[in-house]
Amino acid sequence: MKKFVVLWLSMLLASVPLGARAETPEPDVLIRNVVQEVLAAVKQDKDIQAGNQKKTLELVDAKVLPHFDFTRMTQLAVGKHWRAATPEQKQALITEFRNLLVRTYTKAFTVYRDQAVEIKPFKMPPGATEVTIKTVIIKPGEPNIPMDYDMEKTATGWKAYDLAVEGVSLVTNYRSTFSDQIRQSGIDGLIKTLVEKNQVAANAPLRKAEPQKGGS
């Protein structure tokens, strides 16, 4: 699962052209906007580059999280067990799953800085409310990695609810693990496991960014 989280933030940190749009952007343009804003913020903030966890989390909260539907992501990851959860359990699952992803993603901000991303040509189908944006992560000296974003149109704009790396879904990957944990210890057991993982992640220091080749 670490491969997913590292690659996702690698994509957000990549340098791609900014597509200007006066109002609510289409999904492919939204990805470009987020990429550009995050990249600019990281380049300008030496504290983030040095591994300042508080400032990195603030950047994630401000620039990344508003564009993801964590409720739907959690529902998909929990799968068939979602229907059996109480409202309180559902809220706890959403909160802890979101925290788990955010804490892990945050580490990628200060470690990987030299990827680039190609966003494949995209044409919005008329009246579409769900689309897939195809991208390719490019890192010098390594094979290109396809990454696809499943996005939905909501009242507040387009939001991502899943992504697939090399054809493998993030939420499906978590669903297998979550299902095993629920069978062993119930929904409360899964919540407890997520809480414990988040506590460990919250106490773990971020690593300092690796220097880019060429000294820049």
Secondary structure as UniProt FT lines:
FT   HELIX           2..13
FT   HELIX           27..44
FT   HELIX           46..49
FT   TURN            50..51
FT   HELIX           53..59
FT   HELIX           60..64
FT   HELIX           65..67
FT   HELIX           70..78
FT   HELIX           79..84
FT   HELIX           87..109
FT   TURN            110..111
FT   STRAND          116..119
FT   TURN            126..127
FT   STRAND          130..138
FT   TURN            140..141
FT   STRAND          145..154
FT   TURN            155..156
FT   STRAND          157..165
FT   TURN            166..167
FT   STRAND          168..169
FT   HELIX           170..203
FT   TURN            213..214
//
